[in-house]
Structure formats: structure tokens, C-alpha cells
Amino acid sequence: MFYKPAHVSFLTDSRISIPIPFNSILYHFLLYPPIPFLFFLSILQRSLPISFQDTMANAVSGMAVQDECKLKFLELKAKRNYRFIIFKIDGQEVVVEKLGSPEESYEDFSNSLPADECRYAVFDLDFITNENCQKSKIFFIAWSPETSRVRMKMVYASSKDRFKRELDGIQVELQATDPSEMSFDI
């Protein structure tokens, strides 16, 4: 493979010579900086293994998900140890804030959500169908009250899809900005 030195300056007057493949995208990227960096990342991401792609997705959304979040959700789904789980973003990762015991009600859950801060929540709803069958559905709720800070709303909104993908088995998704939007009737 033919290598051609490229001259790249890094915010100084000094020039650094780096041998790189002449026909590579990296060479093109270094010579033509107007190409958006995310375009370069998307090309790079398609050629990487799946596990590294997950790491890159965490880097793009800016949030990591603690293993405890996944484990507690699996316990809710399989063992039914909890009625609900409330998650919050702490620093640069999603963590478990509160676990609701199986005896707690929907009112206990809605009272556990803060009035002025965003949260993610999962609620296991038991109900009886018209055919008199006992059923259960797992709800994912993105709680974003209107009184919360704009930056917080943006962080939670941009990380929601990535976090939701980590929780396999969610059947219904709700976006709520007011307690009436996630009332039991809805």
C-alpha cells in the first residue's frame, strides 16, 4: 500500500508529518477539515465490531448505563421483585434512584417522581382484560416536567433512546410532562 506523508498542524505553527494511506478516508478527512466529524464517525462505526459500536453509542449520547440498572430491570421483568424502578442521570451515567416494592401502588409511584426534575421510570402494570384474563405490561415513562431546567430536559431527551434499548422487554412508552399525562386512566 502506498503511503504519502500528510502535513497536519495542531493549533500551533509547527507541522507534523504523519504517514497514512493515500486513499483512506482519514487522509481525506485530514486534508479537508470541513467534512463533519460525525460523518467520519458514522463511516468508522459501520466497520467496527458490535461491542465497540455500543461503546461509541455511549460516547455519542454522553451517558453510560450502570449494570445495576439492567439487573434491576431484569428482576422486575422476570422475578417481579419490584412494582417500579425510577432512574436518574448522575454525572455521566444512568443510575437506579428508587425501587418500589410489589405492594406499592401507582399512586406511590407517581408521588415518587420529583416535581421539578426529569427522570426515567419503569412501571409493571397488572390488569384484567375483558375476557377476565390476568395480564401485565411494562411501561417506560420519560418524566420531564415543565418546571425542570431546559438543559436537564435536553440531556434526558437525547439519552432516552439509548437507555431504552438497554432495557429489553418494554411494551409501552409514555412521555409525560404533567401528572395528568400519565394518570392511571390513560
N, C-alpha and C positions, 0 to 999 in steps of 0.2 A: 504494500500500500504506500502510496506517495505521500510524504509529509512535507508541508510547507510551513515555515515559521510565520506566525502571526504576531503583529506588534500590538500590544494592549496596554493602555495606560490606566492606572487605577488612581484617579483623583490626585495624581502628582505629575510632575514634569518628566519623571523617569519612565522609560519604556522597557517593558519586559518581553522577551521573546519566548514564546511557548510553541513547541512543535505539536501540531494537531492534524488530523486527517483533512486533506484538502477539500474533499467532497462532503464533509459532515455538516450536520445542522448546527453543531456547536460553532464551527468555523464561520458559518453564515451568520449566526447569532452575534458572534464577537465583532464581525465586520460591520454589521448593520444593526446597531442598537435600537432603532425604532420598533423592531419586532417586539410585541408584548411578551413579557416574561411568562404569563400564564399560558400563552400559546406554546411556548417552549416546554413548559411543564406537562401540558397535555400530551404532546408528542412523546416525551420521555416516559410518561406514566404508562402509555399503552404498551411499551416494550418491557415493562418490569414485571416481576412475579407478583401474584395477588397479595401476599403478605406485605410486601413493600408498598403496594398501592394503598393498602389500608393505612399504613403509616403516613403516606403522603396526604391522604384524605384528612387525617387528623391535623396535619400541618396546615392544610388549606383552610379548614374550618376553624382552626386555632384551639380546638378542645379535644382533650383526651377523655376517655371514659374509663373510670376505675373498674377493676374486675368485680368489686363488691356489688356494683350496680347490676351487672349481668347475672351474678349469682343470686341476688335477692329477687330479681325478676323471675328467674327460673324456679325459685322456691314458690313464688306466688302462683306461677302458671302450673307447675306440676304437683306440688305438695299442698298448695292452698294454705300456706302458713300465714299469709297476710291478706288483709282486705284491700289495702292500698299502699303505695310507696310514693313518697314525694322526693324529687331530686332537685338539686340546685347546682349552679356553676360556682365553684370555689376556685378562684385563681384561673388556671387554665385547664381545669378538669371538671367533669360532672361527677358529683358525689351523692350518696344517699343522705337525705336530711331527716326523714321520718318514716317509720314503718308503722302501719296500722294493723292492729290485731284482727283476727277473723270476726270477733264480736262487735267491732266498731261499725257504725252506720255511715251512710252517705253524708249525713249532716256533720258527723265528726270529721269526715274527710274534707268537706268544703270549709269548715271552720279552721282546719289546719293550714289552709293556704293563706299566705300573708296578703294584706290588703294593698300594699304598695311595692311589692317586689315580684318579679317573674319567677316561675317555677315550671318544671316538667312534673307530671304525675301519671301514675298508672292506677286504675281502679278496676277491681274484679267485681262485676255486677252479676248477681244471681237473680233470675226471674223465672216466671212460669208462663209458658206460651198459651195460646188459645186452645190448643189440643191437650192442655193440662200436663205438659212435659216440663221438667226442671232443666233449665239451661243456664249457661254462664257465658259472659262476653268480657273480654279485657279491653278497657278503654284507655287510650293515650290522650292526655289532656295537656295542651300547651297553655299555661296560665300566664297571661300578660295583661295585668290591669292597666287601665288608662292612667292611673296615678303614678305608675312606675317611671323611672328615668328613661329617656329616649335611647341612650347608649345601651342600657340593660336590655331593652326590647330588641335592639338590633343584634346584640350578641346571642340572645336566646333564639331569635328567628333564624339567624344564619347557621346555628349549630343543631337545629331541631331535626332535620332530615338525617344527618349523620348519626345522631344519638338514637333516633327511632329505628334505624337499620340495625343497630346493635341489639335491640330488643325484638327477637323473633317470636311472633305469635300475637301481635297486636291486631285486634279485629276492627276497632272503631277509633277514629281520630277526631278529637274536638279541639277547636281553637276558641278560647274564652277570654274576654276582657272584662267581664262583669259576672257576678254570681248567677244572675238570671239566665245567662247564655249556657250555663252548664247545670241548670236545675234538673231535678230528678224527672220531671215531666218530659223534658227534651230528650 
